[in-house]
Amino acid sequence: MAEFLLSVWLDEDYLVNFDAASDDVQRMFKQVEAFNQEVQAAGAWVFAGGLHPASSATVVQANEGEVSMTDGPYAESKEQMGGFWVIDVPDLDTALDYARRGSAACEGPVEVRPFQGE
């Protein structure tokens, strides 16, 4: 088995203007919850979570004993990570299949990255 990070990428404007009461967001929540239950039932679930907008981040940089902290995000990009799943599956093909279903559920792109081996 191998662990993969499935990260959901969204336009930062979407995250900043997020309206949990909207019909579109409620539909997406239901789709993601159904996907979450599917991953858990299959035994592939490790951990998952949604993130606040990247503008809420703090970047911590340690360099030669000095530590600086600045407001985030670290990466200046219109697209930011909005959430993620960590799954444990037999292979990349299985991870890609979960990513396809996760992308459909959250209605956004999902990046698949394997964790480094021990």
N, C-alpha and C positions, 0 to 999 in steps of 0.2 A: 504494500500500500504506500501511497505517496500523498503528501499534503500539498494543496494548491491554494493560492489566494485568488479569489474571483472579486475583482474590484469594479465597482459601478462608477462610471464617469458621467458627470452632469455639467451642464452649463452653469457657471457660478451665479448668473442672474436668476436661474431657477431656484437655487438653494437660498439666495438672499430673499427672494420674493415668495418663498414657500408658503402656501396657504393650506394647512391641514384640513380645513373645512370644505375645500372645493371638491366637487364631484369627481374631477379627474384624479386628484390625490387620493381620495377615498377608494376609488376603483383600483388604483395602483397598490395601495396598502393591502387590499383584499387579495390581489394577485400575488404579491410578495409573501403574504402570510401563507397562502396555499402552497407556494413553492417551498417556503421554509419547512412546512409540515412534511412535504414530499422528501426533502433532503434528510430530515430527521428520521422519518420512517424507513428510509433506505440504509440508515446507519452511516451515512457519509458526513454528517454534521459534526463540526468541531466547534465553531464559534462564528458569530455574525454580528454586525452592528451598523447602524446608520450614524452618519457624522453631521455635526453642525457645519455651517459654511466655513470655508478655508479662512475667511476674514476673522474668525474667532481663534485662530491658531496663534501660538507663540513659538518662535524659532529660537532654540537654545544652541549656541555654538561654543564649544570648549576648544581653546587653542593655547598651547604652551602655558597651562595653568590659569589662564584668564577665561572667564565665561561671560559671554554677552547674550542678551535676550532682546529680541525685537518682535514687533507684531508680525504675524504671518499674513499671507502664506509664504512659504519658502520659494515655491515655484510660481513665477508670474505667468499665469496662463488663464485663458477664459474657461477652460474645462478643469474641473477639480474633482477629486474623489468624493463621492457622496455617501458611500457605504461599501460594505464588503462581506464576503463569506470566506471562511476557511473550511475547506472540505478535505476529507481523507478518502481517496478513491484508488482503484487499481492502476490507472494509467492516464496519460494525457487525453486520449480519446474520450474517456468517461468524463474527465474534467471539462472538456470542450462541450460535451452534451449538456452538462449541468449549466455551463455558462450560457449556452443557447437558450435554455429554459429560463434562467435567471434574467437574461436580457429581455425576453418577452414579458416577464412578470413586472420588471421595474421600468420597462419602456425606455431603456437607455443602453449604451454600449457597456460591455463587461470585458475587462482585460483579465486574461488567465496567466498566472505566473507560478511556476513551481518553487517550493521552498528548497533551499540548499540541503544536500544530504548531510548527515552527521559525520 
